[in-house]
Amino acid sequence: MASANSFRSVAGKSVPADHHRTAQNAFLAAVLAIGAGVAGYIVLAETASPSIPFDGASAYRYLKQLCELGPRMSGSPGMAAQQKLLVDHFEKLGAKVSRQEFRARNPLTGEAVPMTNLLIQWHPDRKERVLLVAHYDTRPLPDRDRRNPKGTFVGANDGASGVALLMELGKSMPNLQSGYGVDFLLVDGEDLVYWDNATQRDAGNYCVGSEYFARQYAADPPPYKYRWAVLFDMIAGANLRLPKEGHGVAWTDSKPLVDAIWDTAARLKVREFIPRVEGEVTDDHVMLHDLGQIPACDIICDFGRGTSYPQWHTQDDDPAHCSATSLAKVGWVIEEWLKSLK
């Protein structure tokens, strides 16, 4: 996930009052936690509301499965294992899976790192298409962790959440009744970046995989056109808030997309979609829009200290801080939005 500076306008804000427990609820929660223990918390995280038709519990199991592979940074054994798992998963569901391979430079060593974007296509005969995007690499280190910035980073929310949602969404794609085809794009190299605490600056470039994909799409157009691109990044946090991202609202070709998705959420009464802008994020959607000329938006939580996901870029970005219900709600909104496309 891109630099916290990109979301500076929300980083210092408090979470709204409706996201804080009252004193009574906090006391009751503490009593329940003592009685139920950690296992009880995990059960809650893994269970989604039965009233939501999208299977968030299944998506959460995929999230855990990805994290069990360990770190999945670009060019690593964990990334190779993840690629095999994902290709097998989507091909079994009937998708056409293509690999877009290239190389990028490691910002510390200068060595070439093998990169692979995965393009998963449903109904490839349809010429008008929608692109659903997530990055599937993890940051090399939890470098915002105050306890151990060189520890292990498994990227449950920042890396696995968008992928897990698409793994579950893929089950309904073969039967999608729409004039649009749908492609899933899993981009590599979004987070091959190292934070330098001494200089307070990043070493490396964000969004390498989406930049490569967008440049190739523009330079050698395929026999179809992407009407919209929707990016999913950090959408599984247990205290999920999804304000509108500023770039998508500012771009005149993309604002109708943002409005349509957030209006769908309002119709379904999914209140985690906050109908206002709270900042801009330099993320994969910027590459797709600016280089690929694809109208695009970013569904992303607020992140960093003082936000709904303070575990960003720390060792605590793990499945225990993610929620099946959050995945269910985002998946439900996107499925309903896809069904509305004519």
C-alpha positions in Angstrom: 0.0 0.0 0.0 1.2 3.4 -0.9 2.9 5.9 1.4 1.1 7.2 4.4 1.9 10.7 3.2 -0.6 10.1 0.5 -3.3 9.9 3.1 -2.0 12.6 5.3 -5.3 14.4 5.4 -6.9 11.5 7.3 -3.9 10.2 9.3 -4.4 12.7 12.1 -8.2 12.4 12.4 -10.1 10.5 15.0 -12.4 7.7 14.0 -16.0 9.0 14.1 -18.0 8.4 17.2 -20.1 5.7 15.8 -17.0 3.6 15.5 -16.2 3.9 19.2 -17.8 1.8 21.8 -19.6 3.5 24.7 -18.1 2.9 28.1 -20.7 0.3 28.9 -20.1 -1.6 25.7 -16.3 -1.4 26.2 -16.8 -2.9 29.7 -19.0 -5.7 28.4 -16.6 -6.4 25.5 -13.7 -6.7 28.0 -15.7 -9.1 30.1 -16.6 -11.2 27.1 -12.9 -11.2 25.9 -11.8 -12.5 29.3 -14.4 -15.2 29.3 -14.0 -16.3 25.7 -10.3 -15.8 25.2 -8.4 -15.2 22.0 -10.1 -18.2 20.3 -13.5 -16.4 20.7 -12.1 -13.3 18.9 -10.9 -15.4 16.0 -14.3 -17.1 15.7 -15.9 -13.6 15.4 -13.4 -12.5 12.8 -14.0 -15.6 10.7 -17.9 -15.4 10.8 -19.9 -13.1 8.6 -23.5 -12.0 8.9 -25.8 -14.7 7.4 -28.0 -11.9 6.0 -25.2 -10.9 3.5 -25.3 -13.1 0.4 -21.6 -12.8 -0.4 -19.7 -15.5 1.5 -17.3 -13.5 3.6 -16.3 -16.5 5.7 -15.0 -18.3 2.6 -13.1 -15.2 1.5 -11.6 -14.9 5.0 -10.5 -18.5 4.8 -8.7 -17.7 1.5 -7.1 -14.7 3.3 -5.8 -17.0 6.0 -4.6 -19.5 3.4 -2.5 -16.8 1.6 -1.0 -15.6 4.9 -0.1 -19.1 5.8 2.3 -19.0 2.9 4.3 -16.4 4.8 5.8 -13.3 3.2 5.0 -13.0 -0.5 7.3 -10.2 -1.6 8.1 -9.9 -5.3 10.5 -12.6 -6.5 10.3 -14.7 -3.3 9.5 -18.4 -2.8 6.3 -17.3 -1.1 5.3 -15.4 -4.1 6.0 -18.4 -6.4 3.9 -20.6 -4.1 1.1 -18.0 -4.2 1.1 -17.8 -8.0 0.7 -21.6 -8.3 -2.2 -21.5 -5.8 -3.9 -18.7 -7.6 -3.5 -20.1 -11.1 -4.9 -23.4 -9.9 -7.8 -21.8 -8.1 -9.0 -19.6 -11.0 -8.4 -22.2 -13.7 -10.6 -24.7 -11.7 -13.3 -22.1 -11.7 -13.2 -21.9 -15.5 -11.2 -18.7 -16.0 -8.5 -18.1 -18.6 -5.3 -17.1 -16.8 -2.4 -15.4 -18.4 1.0 -14.4 -17.0 2.5 -11.0 -17.9 6.2 -11.4 -17.0 8.8 -8.6 -16.7 11.7 -7.6 -14.4 12.2 -4.7 -12.0 15.1 -3.5 -9.9 15.5 -4.2 -6.2 15.9 -0.7 -4.7 18.4 -1.9 -2.1 20.7 -4.3 -4.1 20.0 -3.1 -7.7 19.5 -6.7 -8.7 16.8 -7.7 -11.2 13.7 -9.1 -9.6 11.3 -11.3 -11.7 7.8 -10.0 -11.7 4.5 -11.5 -12.8 1.1 -9.9 -13.2 -1.7 -12.4 -13.4 -4.7 -11.6 -15.7 -7.8 -13.7 -15.0 -10.5 -13.5 -17.7 -14.2 -14.4 -17.6 -16.2 -14.4 -20.8 -13.2 -13.4 -22.9 -15.4 -13.0 -26.0 -17.0 -9.8 -24.7 -15.4 -6.7 -26.1 -16.5 -4.3 -23.4 -14.9 -5.2 -20.1 -14.5 -4.3 -16.5 -11.1 -4.7 -14.7 -11.1 -5.6 -11.0 -7.6 -5.2 -9.5 -5.6 -6.1 -6.4 -1.9 -6.2 -5.7 -0.7 -9.6 -4.5 2.8 -8.9 -3.4 3.6 -8.0 0.2 5.9 -5.3 1.5 9.4 -6.7 2.3 9.4 -5.5 6.0 6.9 -4.2 8.6 8.9 -1.0 8.7 6.3 1.1 10.5 6.3 -1.4 13.4 7.7 0.4 16.5 8.7 -2.9 18.2 10.3 -4.8 15.3 10.5 -2.9 12.0 12.7 -5.7 10.5 10.3 -8.5 11.5 8.0 -10.7 9.5 5.2 -9.1 7.4 2.4 -11.3 6.1 0.2 -8.5 4.7 -3.3 -9.9 5.6 -5.1 -6.6 4.8 -2.3 -5.0 2.7 -1.8 -7.7 0.2 -4.1 -10.7 0.9 -7.5 -9.0 1.4 -8.2 -7.9 -2.2 -6.9 -11.2 -3.6 -9.1 -13.2 -1.2 -12.1 -11.2 -2.2 -11.5 -11.9 -5.9 -10.9 -15.6 -5.1 -14.4 -15.8 -3.7 -16.0 -13.5 -6.3 -14.6 -15.7 -9.1 -17.2 -18.4 -8.1 -20.0 -16.3 -9.4 -18.3 -15.0 -12.6 -19.1 -17.8 -15.0 -22.8 -17.1 -14.5 -22.6 -13.3 -14.5 -25.5 -12.0 -16.6 -24.1 -8.9 -18.2 -23.0 -7.4 -21.5 -19.6 -6.8 -20.0 -16.8 -9.3 -19.6 -14.8 -9.1 -16.3 -11.1 -9.4 -15.9 -9.3 -9.8 -12.6 -5.8 -8.3 -12.5 -3.4 -9.3 -9.8 -0.4 -6.9 -9.9 3.1 -7.6 -8.7 5.5 -5.0 -7.4 3.0 -2.6 -5.8 5.0 -2.6 -2.6 8.6 -3.5 -3.4 9.6 -0.5 -1.2 11.8 -0.1 1.9 11.1 2.7 4.4 14.2 4.5 5.7 13.6 5.7 9.3 16.7 7.8 9.2 15.7 9.8 6.2 11.9 9.3 6.6 11.7 8.4 2.9 10.9 5.4 0.8 13.5 3.6 -1.2 12.0 2.2 -4.3 8.9 2.8 -6.5 5.3 1.9 -5.8 2.9 0.4 -8.3 5.6 -1.2 -10.6 3.2 -3.9 -11.9 0.3 -1.7 -12.6 2.6 0.8 -14.4 3.9 -2.0 -16.6 0.4 -3.3 -17.4 -1.0 0.1 -18.2 1.9 1.0 -20.5 1.5 -2.3 -22.4 -2.3 -1.8 -22.6 -1.8 1.7 -24.1 1.1 0.8 -26.4 -0.4 -2.5 -27.8 -4.2 -2.3 -27.3 -6.0 -5.7 -27.1 -9.1 -6.4 -29.2 -11.3 -5.2 -26.3 -11.7 -2.1 -24.1 -11.8 -1.6 -20.4 -14.8 0.6 -19.5 -13.9 0.7 -15.8 -11.2 -0.4 -13.4 -11.8 -0.9 -9.7 -8.9 -1.4 -7.3 -9.4 -3.3 -4.0 -6.7 -2.5 -1.4 -7.0 -3.0 2.4 -10.7 -3.9 2.5 -10.8 -6.5 5.3 -10.0 -4.5 8.4 -12.1 -5.3 11.4 -13.1 -1.6 11.9 -13.6 -0.9 8.2 -14.1 2.6 6.9 -14.0 3.2 3.1 -14.1 6.9 2.3 -14.1 8.0 -1.3 -10.6 8.3 -2.6 -9.8 11.8 -3.9 -8.3 11.0 -7.3 -11.2 9.0 -8.5 -13.6 11.8 -7.5 -11.5 14.5 -9.1 -11.2 12.6 -12.5 -14.2 13.5 -14.5 -14.2 10.2 -16.4 -14.0 8.2 -13.1 -16.4 10.1 -10.8 -19.5 8.3 -12.2 -17.8 5.0 -11.3 -17.2 6.1 -7.8 -20.7 7.5 -7.4 -22.2 4.2 -8.8 -20.4 2.0 -6.3 -21.0 4.2 -3.3 -24.6 4.6 -4.3 -24.9 0.8 -4.5 -23.5 0.6 -1.0 -26.0 3.2 0.3 -28.9 1.2 -1.3 -27.7 -1.9 0.5 -27.2 0.1 3.7 -23.5 -0.9 3.8 -22.4 2.1 6.0 -18.7 1.3 5.8 -18.6 3.1 2.4 -18.3 6.7 3.6 -19.8 9.1 1.0 -17.1 11.8 1.3 -13.4 12.3 0.3 -10.9 12.2 3.1 -7.6 12.1 1.1 -5.8 11.0 -2.0 -3.8 7.9 -2.3 -1.1 7.2 -4.9 -2.1 3.6 -5.7 -2.4 1.2 -8.7 -5.5 3.0 -10.0 -3.4 6.1 -10.8 -1.2 4.1 -13.2 -4.3 2.5 -14.8 -5.9 5.9 -15.3 -3.0 8.1 -16.2 -1.0 5.7 -18.3 -3.7 3.3 -19.5 -6.5 5.9 -19.9 -8.9 3.7 -18.1 -11.5 5.3 -15.8 -10.6 4.0 -12.4 -11.3 4.2 -8.7 -9.7 2.8 -5.5 -11.7 1.1 -2.7 -9.3 1.5 0.2 -9.6 2.0 3.9 -8.1 4.9 5.8 -4.8 3.7 7.2 -1.9 4.6 9.5 -1.9 5.9 13.1 -5.1 7.4 14.3 -7.2 5.7 11.6 -9.4 2.6 11.3 -6.4 0.5 10.4 -3.3 1.4 12.5 -1.8 -2.0 11.7 -0.7 -0.7 8.3 2.9 -1.8 7.5 3.4 -3.4 10.9 3.6 -7.1 12.1 0.0 -6.7 13.3 -1.3 -6.7 9.8 -2.5 -10.2 10.3 -5.7 -12.3 10.0 -6.7 -11.5 13.6 -7.1 -7.9 12.7 -9.2 -8.7 9.6 -12.9 -9.6 9.4 -15.1 -11.9 7.4 -17.9 -9.4 7.7 -15.8 -6.6 6.1 -15.0 -8.9 3.1 -18.7 -9.9 2.9 -19.9 -6.4 2.7 -17.4 -5.2 0.1 -18.0 -8.4 -2.0 -21.8 -7.9 -1.8 -21.6 -4.3 -3.0 -19.3 -5.2 -5.9 -21.5 -8.1 -7.0 -24.6 -5.9 -7.0 -22.8 -3.2 -8.9 -21.6 -5.7 -11.5 -25.2 -7.0 -11.9 -26.4 -3.4 -12.5 -24.1 -2.9 -15.5 -25.9 -3.0 -18.8 
